[in-house]
Amino acid sequence: MSGVTITRRDLLTAGVATPGLFLLAGGMQVLRSEPNPFKVTMTTLFWVGEPSNEENDFIPNDQSYWDKDWQENYGGVDDPERRNRHWPAGFTPKQNPFYVALPYGEFTEHGDALKHNARHVPWYRSGLDPLLKNRWVEIRRNDRSCFAQWQDVGPCGEDDFDFVFGTAGKPRNTFDAKAGLDVSPAVWHHLGMTDNGLSAWRFVEEADVPAGPWTEIVTTLGNNR
C-alpha cells in the first residue's frame, strides 16, 4: 500500500463537517449522520477485459454484473498500461472510461428478482430500471476529485448493502487489500494513484456532475444480464 494521508482539511474541502469525523484503524471514516457523506476506503484498480488471476481472486472482467457483453459493448480491453491520456490506446471506447465497482448488486443469486434490501436503496422506486447501473459517484483523494459511473459489482463481494448504503464504515471484504472500491484506469490516473490506497467516495446526482473528461462519453446502456 502506498503512503496516503487523507487529512481533516481534505474532507472539509470535500464538504464534510469536522463533527462527522472519527478515527479508526485503517483510515479516517465519515459518520453517516452527515448529509451525503463521503466514505473512506481502500481503493484498487480494475478494468474492462482484465484477465482472472490471483490478484483479483480469479474474477474475469470481460463481463460485468450487469452486462454479459461488457468488453464488446465497451469496445475493447481498457488496458491500464496502454493509455492515451484517460482514453485506452488504440480505440475510442463506446462507454464512459470513468467507471467504478462497489460491493453490492441488487439481484438475487438466481434470476433477476430484486433482493429484499434493494427496496431500501435511497432512490428506489417501483419499475426503475436500471436501479444501480450507471449511477454517478464522486471520488476524492488528497487534493484531487473525480466523477465516475457505477458499472460493476465488487471488489470481491456483491451483498455489502450496509457499506454501500448503510452505516458501516468499512467493507466486509477480507480479501487481499480489503478494498471497498474498485476504480477504472481513467479514474486511477486522474487521481494520481500508483498503488492501492485510500480514497473517499459518495453518490452524487447526475445533475450535480460537473463537466469534465468523465462527461465526454456517458454510459446509458441498461441491464444486459
C-alpha positions as CSV (number, residue, x, y, z in Angstrom):
1,M,0.0,0.0,0.0
2,S,1.3,3.4,-0.8
3,G,1.7,6.0,1.9
4,V,-1.5,8.1,1.7
5,T,-2.8,10.7,4.1
6,I,-6.4,11.9,3.8
7,T,-6.5,14.8,6.2
8,R,-9.2,16.7,8.0
9,R,-8.6,19.5,5.6
10,D,-9.2,17.2,2.6
11,L,-12.5,16.1,3.9
12,L,-13.5,19.7,4.8
13,T,-12.7,20.6,1.2
14,A,-15.0,17.7,0.2
15,G,-17.8,19.3,2.1
16,V,-17.7,17.1,5.2
17,A,-18.1,18.8,8.6
18,T,-15.5,18.0,11.3
19,P,-18.1,16.8,13.8
20,G,-18.8,14.0,11.3
21,L,-15.2,12.6,11.5
22,F,-13.8,9.9,13.7
23,L,-10.6,7.8,13.6
24,L,-10.5,4.0,13.1
25,A,-7.6,1.7,12.4
26,G,-7.0,1.8,8.6
27,G,-8.0,5.4,8.0
28,M,-10.4,8.2,8.7
29,Q,-14.1,7.3,8.4
30,V,-17.2,9.5,7.9
31,L,-20.3,9.4,10.1
32,R,-23.5,8.6,8.2
33,S,-25.2,11.3,10.2
34,E,-23.7,13.9,7.9
35,P,-25.8,14.7,4.8
36,N,-24.5,12.9,1.7
37,P,-21.2,12.0,3.4
38,F,-18.0,10.6,1.9
39,K,-16.8,7.1,3.0
40,V,-13.1,6.4,3.1
41,T,-11.9,3.0,1.9
42,M,-9.0,1.2,0.4
43,T,-9.2,1.6,-3.3
44,T,-7.9,-0.8,-6.0
45,L,-7.6,-0.8,-9.8
46,F,-9.7,-3.0,-12.2
47,W,-10.6,-2.7,-15.8
48,V,-12.8,-3.9,-18.6
49,G,-11.2,-7.1,-20.0
50,E,-9.0,-7.7,-17.0
51,P,-8.0,-11.4,-17.0
52,S,-8.7,-13.6,-14.0
53,N,-5.7,-14.2,-11.7
54,E,-4.8,-14.5,-8.0
55,E,-4.7,-10.7,-7.7
56,N,-8.4,-10.3,-8.4
57,D,-9.5,-13.6,-6.8
58,F,-9.8,-15.2,-10.3
59,I,-12.7,-13.0,-11.3
60,P,-12.6,-12.1,-15.0
61,N,-13.8,-8.8,-16.2
62,D,-14.9,-9.4,-19.8
63,Q,-18.4,-9.5,-18.3
64,S,-19.8,-7.2,-15.5
65,Y,-22.5,-7.9,-13.0
66,W,-25.0,-6.0,-15.3
67,D,-23.5,-6.7,-18.7
68,K,-22.7,-10.1,-20.1
69,D,-21.1,-8.4,-23.1
70,W,-19.2,-5.7,-21.2
71,Q,-15.9,-5.9,-23.1
72,E,-17.7,-6.0,-26.5
73,N,-20.0,-3.1,-25.6
74,Y,-17.1,-1.1,-24.2
75,G,-15.2,-1.6,-27.4
76,G,-12.1,-3.5,-26.2
77,V,-9.7,-4.1,-23.3
78,D,-9.3,-1.0,-21.1
79,D,-5.6,-1.8,-20.6
80,P,-4.1,0.4,-17.8
81,E,-0.7,0.2,-19.3
82,R,-1.6,1.4,-22.8
83,R,-3.2,4.8,-22.5
84,N,-3.9,7.9,-24.5
85,R,-4.4,10.2,-21.5
86,H,-7.7,9.0,-19.9
87,W,-8.6,7.0,-23.0
88,P,-7.4,3.5,-23.8
89,A,-4.8,3.5,-26.6
90,G,-5.8,2.1,-29.9
91,F,-9.6,2.6,-29.8
92,T,-12.2,5.1,-28.7
93,P,-14.4,3.5,-26.0
94,K,-18.1,3.2,-26.7
95,Q,-18.8,3.7,-23.0
96,N,-17.5,6.0,-20.2
97,P,-13.9,5.2,-19.3
98,F,-14.5,6.7,-15.9
99,Y,-16.2,3.8,-14.0
100,V,-16.2,2.1,-10.6
101,A,-17.3,-1.1,-8.9
102,L,-19.0,-1.1,-5.4
103,P,-19.7,-4.3,-3.5
104,Y,-23.5,-4.6,-3.8
105,G,-25.7,-5.9,-6.6
106,E,-29.5,-5.7,-6.4
107,F,-30.4,-9.1,-7.9
108,T,-30.9,-12.4,-6.1
109,E,-28.4,-15.2,-6.9
110,H,-30.8,-16.9,-9.3
111,G,-32.8,-14.9,-11.8
112,D,-33.5,-11.2,-11.9
113,A,-35.7,-10.8,-8.9
114,L,-34.7,-7.9,-6.6
115,K,-33.1,-8.6,-3.2
116,H,-35.4,-7.6,-0.4
117,N,-33.0,-4.9,0.8
118,A,-32.7,-3.4,-2.7
119,R,-36.0,-1.6,-1.9
120,H,-34.1,0.4,0.7
121,V,-31.7,1.9,-1.9
122,P,-32.3,5.7,-1.3
123,W,-33.5,6.3,-4.9
124,Y,-35.5,3.1,-5.2
125,R,-38.9,3.4,-6.8
126,S,-41.0,0.6,-8.4
127,G,-40.2,0.0,-12.0
128,L,-36.9,2.0,-12.0
129,D,-34.5,0.1,-14.4
130,P,-31.6,0.2,-14.1
131,L,-31.7,0.7,-10.4
132,L,-27.9,0.9,-9.7
133,K,-26.1,0.6,-13.0
134,N,-24.8,4.0,-14.4
135,R,-25.3,5.9,-11.1
136,W,-22.7,8.6,-10.5
137,V,-20.1,8.6,-7.8
138,E,-17.6,11.2,-6.7
139,I,-14.2,10.1,-5.6
140,R,-11.6,12.2,-3.8
141,R,-8.0,11.6,-3.0
142,N,-5.8,14.2,-1.4
143,D,-6.5,17.4,-3.4
144,R,-8.0,15.7,-6.5
145,S,-11.6,15.0,-7.3
146,C,-13.1,12.7,-10.0
147,F,-16.5,11.6,-11.1
148,A,-17.4,8.2,-12.5
149,Q,-20.3,5.8,-13.2
150,W,-21.1,2.6,-11.3
151,Q,-20.6,-0.2,-13.9
152,D,-19.7,-3.4,-11.9
153,V,-20.1,-5.0,-8.6
154,G,-17.1,-5.7,-6.3
155,P,-14.4,-5.8,-5.2
156,C,-14.9,-9.4,-4.1
157,G,-18.5,-9.2,-2.9
158,E,-22.0,-8.3,-4.1
159,D,-24.0,-8.2,-0.9
160,D,-22.4,-5.5,1.3
161,F,-25.5,-3.3,1.5
162,D,-24.5,-1.7,4.8
163,F,-21.2,-0.4,3.4
164,V,-22.6,0.9,0.2
165,F,-25.9,2.3,1.5
166,G,-25.9,1.9,5.3
167,T,-23.9,2.9,8.3
168,A,-20.9,0.5,8.0
169,G,-17.6,2.4,7.9
170,K,-15.7,-0.5,6.5
171,P,-16.5,-3.1,3.8
172,R,-17.0,-6.7,4.6
173,N,-14.3,-7.7,2.1
174,T,-11.4,-9.5,3.7
175,F,-9.5,-10.4,0.5
176,D,-6.0,-9.0,0.0
177,A,-6.2,-5.2,0.4
178,K,-9.7,-5.4,1.9
179,A,-10.9,-2.8,-0.6
180,G,-14.3,-1.3,-0.7
181,L,-14.0,0.4,-4.1
182,D,-12.5,-0.6,-7.5
183,V,-11.8,2.2,-10.0
184,S,-11.0,2.2,-13.7
185,P,-7.7,3.2,-15.2
186,A,-9.0,6.6,-16.1
187,V,-10.1,7.3,-12.5
188,W,-6.8,5.8,-11.2
189,H,-4.7,8.1,-13.3
190,H,-6.9,11.1,-12.8
191,L,-6.5,10.8,-9.0
192,G,-2.7,10.3,-9.4
193,M,-2.7,6.8,-8.0
194,T,0.3,4.5,-8.5
195,D,-0.6,1.8,-5.9
196,N,-3.6,0.7,-3.7
197,G,-4.5,3.5,-1.3
198,L,-7.3,5.3,0.5
199,S,-9.9,7.4,-1.3
200,A,-13.2,9.0,-0.3
201,W,-16.3,8.3,-2.3
202,R,-20.0,9.2,-2.3
203,F,-23.0,9.1,-4.6
204,V,-24.0,12.2,-6.5
205,E,-27.0,13.1,-8.6
206,E,-26.3,13.3,-12.4
207,A,-27.4,17.0,-12.3
208,D,-24.6,17.7,-9.9
209,V,-21.8,16.2,-12.0
210,P,-19.6,19.0,-13.4
211,A,-18.4,18.9,-17.0
212,G,-15.1,17.1,-17.3
213,P,-13.4,14.2,-19.1
214,W,-16.0,11.9,-17.4
215,T,-18.8,13.5,-19.4
216,E,-17.3,13.2,-22.8
217,I,-18.9,9.7,-23.1
218,V,-21.7,8.9,-20.8
219,T,-22.8,5.2,-20.5
220,T,-26.6,4.8,-20.9
221,L,-26.9,1.1,-21.6
222,G,-29.2,-0.6,-19.1
223,N,-29.1,-4.1,-17.7
224,N,-27.8,-6.7,-20.1
225,R,-27.6,-9.7,-17.9
